[in-house]
């Protein structure tokens, strides 16, 4: 078998394999947890940076912007404020001045317990309606919380541990970030009743210090105690907090606007474009003695993705390269033959 024929067979075989794998991951990631987990692993491996600088995590909102934390512009926030249902805005602004009470009001305005149906492909406005019916994953609840916080005068951000996503909101009156779980309506304090940030919560859990969780959900089925299996799965084991990752931006309204402008594309293509354009922020992993295993896992996912991508680039690029090379060589050979067949003009003269 010639090189050209071998490359042709390899090209079509690998193209078929790529289409097959793409169909599986794109078509089944919404309904199959393990496929979704692989895709999330690839995303984390490619988009996660690490930092041992505590200021990258604990600074005030203005300080985080100095470390390249993405934010929405005032114009974008104002535009979305006019689009959102009035009751979701006034719930957090007109009644409560204290930031904790305002954050609780924002959570209670949309967070419900329901079927937990996947909704991450939906638009922001549709997600808000679905979370009010109890659908969505933790990341969807955090996204809605960040959006409603902005239009309600709060600054919030997304945080993750090993298995769960939650949020911090900034309290100017207390000069600190404060942890809140928008999906399960949970806050946390120390022994003295001082509200904890997600980073303080992590530190206390890993050091074995007491944490008092505040369950403020009012909907049917809300978590009411630490014995609830849902709480145990997300917070019960201290080892779950070894990984601490901050999404380095809360510009969910800008993401929603740009995603709407690309609505003619499939959701997967829109996500790739948002990442490629720098609209979606990277993830920042706190680098300390507890996070090395998490960092290794995310580096492994990144390396696997690069290896797979490299394989298909080489496999699919081989055939076109050989064809191009063969045509160039044929053109050169033809040129040499034509030149050899021409009479010598100087001798004729």
C-alpha positions as CSV (number, residue, x, y, z in Angstrom):
1,X,0.0,0.0,0.0
2,X,1.4,3.4,-1.0
3,X,1.9,6.2,1.5
4,X,-0.8,8.2,-0.1
5,X,-3.3,5.3,0.1
6,X,-2.4,4.6,3.7
7,X,-2.9,8.3,4.6
8,X,-6.2,8.3,2.9
9,X,-7.5,5.3,4.8
10,X,-6.1,6.8,8.1
11,X,-7.8,10.1,7.3
12,X,-11.3,8.8,6.7
13,X,-11.0,6.3,9.6
14,X,-10.0,9.0,12.1
15,X,-12.5,11.5,10.7
16,X,-15.2,8.9,11.3
17,X,-13.9,8.3,14.8
18,X,-13.9,12.0,15.6
19,X,-17.4,12.4,14.3
20,X,-18.5,9.4,16.4
21,X,-16.9,10.7,19.6
22,X,-18.2,14.2,19.0
23,X,-21.7,12.9,18.5
24,X,-21.5,11.0,21.8
25,X,-20.2,13.9,23.8
26,X,-22.4,16.5,22.3
27,X,-25.5,14.4,22.1
28,X,-25.3,12.7,25.5
29,X,-23.6,15.1,27.9
30,X,-26.9,16.5,29.1
31,X,-28.3,13.1,30.0
32,X,-25.2,11.2,31.1
33,X,-23.4,12.3,34.2
34,X,-20.1,10.6,33.4
35,X,-19.9,12.2,30.0
36,X,-20.6,15.6,31.5
37,X,-17.9,14.9,34.2
38,X,-15.3,14.2,31.5
39,X,-16.2,17.5,29.7
40,X,-16.0,19.4,32.9
41,X,-12.7,17.8,33.6
42,X,-11.3,18.9,30.2
43,X,-12.6,22.4,30.8
44,X,-11.0,22.6,34.2
45,X,-7.8,21.2,32.9
46,X,-7.6,23.8,30.1
47,X,-9.0,26.8,32.0
48,X,-7.5,26.5,35.5
49,X,-4.6,28.5,36.7
50,X,-3.1,28.4,40.2
51,X,-2.0,31.0,42.7
52,X,-0.6,30.9,46.2
53,X,-1.2,34.6,46.6
54,X,-4.0,35.0,49.1
55,X,-4.9,38.5,47.8
56,X,-6.0,36.9,44.6
57,X,-8.9,35.4,46.6
58,X,-9.5,37.7,49.6
59,X,-9.2,41.2,48.1
60,X,-12.2,43.4,47.9
61,X,-14.1,43.5,44.5
62,X,-12.0,46.5,43.4
63,X,-8.8,44.7,44.4
64,X,-9.8,41.6,42.5
65,X,-10.3,43.7,39.3
66,X,-6.6,44.7,39.7
67,X,-5.8,41.0,39.5
68,X,-7.7,40.7,36.2
69,X,-11.1,39.6,37.7
70,X,-13.8,40.0,35.0
71,X,-16.8,42.2,35.8
72,X,-19.8,43.5,33.9
73,X,-19.9,47.1,32.8
74,X,-22.5,49.5,34.5
75,X,-24.2,49.7,31.1
76,X,-24.7,46.0,30.8
77,X,-26.0,45.8,34.4
78,X,-28.5,48.6,33.7
79,X,-29.7,47.0,30.5
80,X,-30.4,43.7,32.3
81,X,-32.0,45.5,35.2
82,X,-34.7,46.7,32.8
83,X,-35.2,43.2,31.4
84,X,-35.6,41.2,34.6
85,X,-39.0,40.7,36.4
86,X,-39.5,43.6,38.9
87,X,-40.2,41.3,41.8
88,X,-36.8,39.7,41.5
89,X,-35.1,43.1,41.8
90,X,-37.2,44.7,44.5
91,X,-36.9,41.6,46.6
92,X,-33.3,42.5,47.4
93,X,-33.1,46.3,47.2
94,X,-36.1,48.0,48.5
95,X,-36.6,46.0,51.7
96,X,-33.2,45.1,53.1
97,X,-30.2,47.3,53.7
98,X,-28.0,44.7,55.4
99,X,-26.0,42.7,52.8
100,X,-26.7,39.3,54.5
101,X,-30.5,39.9,54.5
102,X,-30.3,41.2,50.9
103,X,-28.4,38.1,49.8
104,X,-30.9,35.8,51.6
105,X,-33.8,37.7,49.9
106,X,-32.2,37.2,46.4
107,X,-31.7,33.5,47.0
108,X,-35.3,33.0,48.2
109,X,-36.6,34.9,45.2
110,X,-35.7,32.1,42.9
111,X,-34.2,29.1,44.6
112,X,-36.5,26.1,44.9
113,X,-36.1,22.3,45.4
114,X,-37.4,20.2,42.5
115,X,-36.5,17.6,40.0
116,X,-32.9,19.0,39.4
117,X,-33.4,18.7,35.6
118,X,-30.4,19.9,33.5
119,X,-31.0,23.5,32.3
120,X,-27.4,24.7,31.5
121,X,-28.1,25.0,27.8
122,X,-30.9,27.6,28.4
123,X,-30.7,31.4,28.3
124,X,-30.3,33.3,31.6
125,X,-33.9,34.4,31.6
126,X,-35.1,30.8,31.0
127,X,-32.8,29.6,33.7
128,X,-34.3,32.0,36.3
129,X,-37.7,30.5,35.5
130,X,-36.5,26.9,35.7
131,X,-34.7,27.4,39.1
132,X,-37.9,28.8,40.4
133,X,-39.4,25.4,39.6
134,X,-36.5,23.6,41.2
135,X,-34.6,22.6,38.1
136,X,-30.9,23.0,37.4
137,X,-27.5,22.1,38.9
138,X,-25.5,24.0,41.5
139,X,-23.7,26.0,38.7
140,X,-27.0,27.2,37.3
141,X,-28.1,28.4,40.8
142,X,-24.8,30.2,41.2
143,X,-25.1,31.9,37.8
144,X,-28.6,33.1,38.6
145,X,-27.5,34.3,42.0
146,X,-24.6,36.3,40.5
147,X,-26.9,37.9,37.9
148,X,-29.6,38.8,40.4
149,X,-27.0,40.0,42.9
150,X,-25.6,42.5,40.4
151,X,-29.0,44.1,39.6
152,X,-29.7,44.1,43.4
153,X,-26.6,46.0,44.3
154,X,-24.6,43.1,45.6
155,X,-21.2,41.9,44.3
156,X,-20.9,38.1,44.2
157,X,-18.6,35.4,42.9
158,X,-18.6,31.7,42.2
159,X,-16.5,29.2,44.2
160,X,-16.1,25.4,44.0
161,X,-14.9,22.7,46.3
162,X,-14.3,19.1,45.1
163,X,-17.9,18.3,44.2
164,X,-20.1,21.4,44.6
165,X,-20.4,25.0,43.5
166,X,-21.5,27.9,45.7
167,X,-20.9,31.6,46.1
168,X,-19.5,34.5,48.1
169,X,-21.0,37.9,48.2
170,X,-19.1,41.0,49.4
171,X,-20.3,42.8,52.5
172,X,-19.0,46.4,52.6
173,X,-20.3,46.9,56.1
174,X,-18.2,43.9,57.3
175,X,-15.4,44.4,54.8
176,X,-15.3,40.7,53.9
177,X,-16.7,38.1,51.5
178,X,-19.5,35.9,52.9
179,X,-20.3,32.4,51.9
180,X,-23.8,31.4,50.6
181,X,-25.1,28.4,48.9
182,X,-27.8,29.6,46.5
183,X,-29.1,26.1,45.6
184,X,-29.6,24.9,49.2
185,X,-30.0,28.3,50.9
186,X,-27.1,27.9,53.4
187,X,-24.9,30.4,55.3
188,X,-22.1,29.6,57.8
189,X,-20.8,31.2,61.0
190,X,-18.1,30.6,63.6
191,X,-18.8,30.0,67.3
192,X,-19.4,33.7,67.9
193,X,-22.0,34.0,65.1
194,X,-19.6,35.8,62.7
195,X,-20.4,35.0,59.1
196,X,-17.7,33.1,57.3
197,X,-16.3,33.5,53.8
198,X,-16.0,30.3,51.7
199,X,-12.2,30.4,52.3
200,X,-12.7,30.7,56.0
201,X,-15.3,27.9,55.9
202,X,-12.7,25.8,54.0
203,X,-10.0,26.5,56.5
204,X,-12.2,25.7,59.5
205,X,-13.3,22.4,58.0
206,X,-9.8,21.3,57.1
207,X,-8.5,22.3,60.6
208,X,-11.4,20.6,62.4
209,X,-12.8,23.8,63.9
210,X,-16.5,24.1,64.5
211,X,-18.8,25.6,61.8
212,X,-22.4,26.6,62.4
213,X,-24.4,26.3,59.2
214,X,-27.5,28.5,58.9
215,X,-30.3,26.9,56.9
216,X,-32.6,29.6,55.7
217,X,-34.6,27.9,52.9
218,X,-38.3,28.2,53.1
219,X,-39.4,26.1,50.2
220,X,-40.8,22.6,50.6
221,X,-37.9,20.1,50.6
222,X,-35.3,22.7,51.7
223,X,-32.3,21.4,53.7
224,X,-33.0,22.0,57.4
225,X,-30.1,20.2,59.1
226,X,-26.6,18.8,58.6
227,X,-28.1,15.2,58.6
228,X,-29.7,15.8,55.2
229,X,-28.0,13.5,52.6
230,X,-27.7,16.4,50.1
231,X,-25.8,18.5,52.7
232,X,-23.5,15.5,53.6
233,X,-22.7,15.0,49.9
234,X,-21.6,18.6,49.5
235,X,-20.2,19.6,52.9
236,X,-20.2,16.6,55.2
237,X,-16.6,15.4,54.6
238,X,-13.8,17.9,55.3
239,X,-11.7,16.4,52.5
240,X,-14.2,17.9,50.0
241,X,-12.7,21.3,50.8
242,X,-9.1,20.5,49.8
243,X,-9.9,21.9,46.3
244,X,-10.7,25.6,46.4
245,X,-11.3,27.2,43.0
246,X,-12.6,30.7,42.3
247,X,-14.1,31.5,38.9
248,X,-12.2,34.6,38.1
249,X,-15.0,36.8,37.0
250,X,-18.7,37.4,37.7
251,X,-19.6,38.9,34.3
252,X,-22.5,36.5,33.8
253,X,-24.6,39.3,32.3
254,X,-22.1,40.0,29.6
255,X,-21.8,36.3,28.9
256,X,-25.6,36.1,28.6
257,X,-25.8,39.0,26.3
258,X,-23.1,37.7,24.0
259,X,-24.6,34.2,24.1
260,X,-27.9,35.7,22.9
261,X,-26.2,37.4,20.0
262,X,-24.9,33.9,19.0
263,X,-28.3,32.2,19.4
264,X,-28.2,30.9,15.8
265,X,-25.3,28.6,16.8
266,X,-25.5,25.4,18.9
267,X,-24.9,25.8,22.6
268,X,-21.6,24.0,22.4
269,X,-20.3,26.2,19.7
270,X,-21.3,29.3,21.6
271,X,-19.5,28.1,24.7
272,X,-16.3,27.6,22.7
273,X,-16.6,31.0,21.1
274,X,-17.1,32.6,24.6
275,X,-14.0,30.9,25.9
276,X,-12.0,31.7,22.7
277,X,-12.9,35.4,22.8
278,X,-12.0,35.7,26.5
279,X,-15.6,36.4,27.6
280,X,-15.8,33.5,30.0
281,X,-13.2,33.9,32.8
282,X,-10.6,31.4,33.7
283,X,-10.6,29.4,37.0
284,X,-8.1,30.1,39.8
285,X,-7.0,27.3,42.0
286,X,-5.7,28.1,45.5
287,X,-2.2,26.5,45.6
288,X,-1.4,25.1,49.0
289,X,-0.5,21.9,50.7
290,X,-4.1,20.6,50.4
291,X,-4.6,21.2,46.7
292,X,-1.7,19.3,45.1
293,X,-3.9,16.2,44.3
294,X,-6.6,18.4,42.7
295,X,-3.9,20.3,40.7
296,X,-2.5,17.0,39.5
297,X,-5.9,15.8,38.4
298,X,-6.6,19.0,36.5
299,X,-3.2,18.9,34.9
300,X,-3.8,15.3,33.9
301,X,-7.2,16.2,32.2
302,X,-5.4,19.1,30.4
303,X,-2.6,16.8,29.2
304,X,-5.1,14.1,28.0
305,X,-7.1,16.7,26.0
306,X,-3.9,18.1,24.4
307,X,-2.8,14.6,23.6
308,X,-6.1,13.6,22.0
309,X,-6.3,16.9,20.1
310,X,-2.7,16.5,18.9
311,X,-3.4,13.0,17.7
312,X,-6.4,14.1,15.6
313,X,-4.5,17.1,14.2
314,X,-1.7,14.8,13.0
315,X,-4.0,12.0,11.9
316,X,-6.3,14.3,9.9
317,X,-3.5,16.5,8.7
318,X,-1.4,13.7,7.3
319,X,-3.5,13.0,4.2
320,X,-3.9,16.6,3.0
321,X,-0.2,17.2,3.6
322,X,0.8,14.2,1.5
323,X,-1.6,15.1,-1.2
324,X,-0.2,18.7,-1.3
325,X,3.3,17.4,-1.3
326,X,2.6,15.0,-4.2
327,X,1.0,17.8,-6.2
328,X,3.9,20.1,-5.6
329,X,6.4,17.4,-6.6
330,X,4.3,16.6,-9.7
331,X,4.2,20.3,-10.7
332,X,8.0,20.6,-10.2
333,X,8.5,17.4,-12.3
334,X,6.2,18.7,-15.0
335,X,8.1,22.0,-15.1
336,X,11.5,20.3,-15.4
337,X,10.2,18.2,-18.3
338,X,8.8,21.2,-20.1
339,X,12.0,23.1,-19.6
340,X,14.1,20.1,-20.9
341,X,12.0,19.8,-24.0
342,X,12.4,23.5,-25.1
343,X,15.2,24.4,-27.6
344,X,18.1,26.5,-26.5
345,X,17.3,30.0,-27.7
346,X,20.9,31.2,-27.9
347,X,22.0,28.3,-30.1
348,X,19.1,28.9,-32.5
349,X,20.1,32.5,-32.9
